[in-house]
């Protein structure tokens, strides 16, 4: 990714290299720091790249609380397809295409080192297939069978499986066909305001004072009435 690839504040992934992975992480963390609830849209237009760079991007996506929206815009191949599948909300343009295959690698050196490299390549491939299968709601065996059936091959799992938006939706790599539209939603609630504590205590003490004053007034009135009655009684005598 370069500065030219930043359109409208969204993140566009064209390559899977160490530099692009670092830039991806910086931009995602920056957006997450502004608002942890803000959906982060990642547009993918890539032929693929290095698996280690893909894994770095996946780790960054898992680190932030924001919902991640991934979009295939043009093409999402190899690592691009894996990144697309990892989103929480996944889209593919109607004219775009996706390509899935197992990872490939090259090695050289002593025979012992060659075997270690082969074992590591197998481990990474298994990890990649497991992630894709999980995001598609399938087991690894089911996902591999899906690849074989669509390629009409029984023994060549490494072949490229090209998918249009409809096929990708059927497999489960994406959730929606078309481009996403993210709009802010402002919500308000109307409730009864709680009574303040100091007002409660103030009101109760004031009530006590008023009650006390009222009682005193009633007592005085009764005394005056009794005194008048006595005077009237004496005058009659």
Secondary structure as GFF3:
##gff-version 3
##sequence-region A 1 237
A	DSSP	three_ten_helix	3	5	.	.	.	ID=ss1
A	DSSP	beta_strand	11	13	.	.	.	ID=ss2
A	DSSP	alpha_helix	18	34	.	.	.	ID=ss3
A	DSSP	beta_strand	40	46	.	.	.	ID=ss4
A	DSSP	alpha_helix	51	63	.	.	.	ID=ss5
A	DSSP	beta_strand	68	77	.	.	.	ID=ss6
A	DSSP	alpha_helix	79	85	.	.	.	ID=ss7
A	DSSP	beta_strand	89	92	.	.	.	ID=ss8
A	DSSP	beta_strand	97	100	.	.	.	ID=ss9
A	DSSP	alpha_helix	111	135	.	.	.	ID=ss10
A	DSSP	alpha_helix	140	151	.	.	.	ID=ss11
A	DSSP	beta_strand	161	164	.	.	.	ID=ss12
A	DSSP	alpha_helix	165	171	.	.	.	ID=ss13
A	DSSP	beta_strand	176	177	.	.	.	ID=ss14
A	DSSP	alpha_helix	197	236	.	.	.	ID=ss15
###
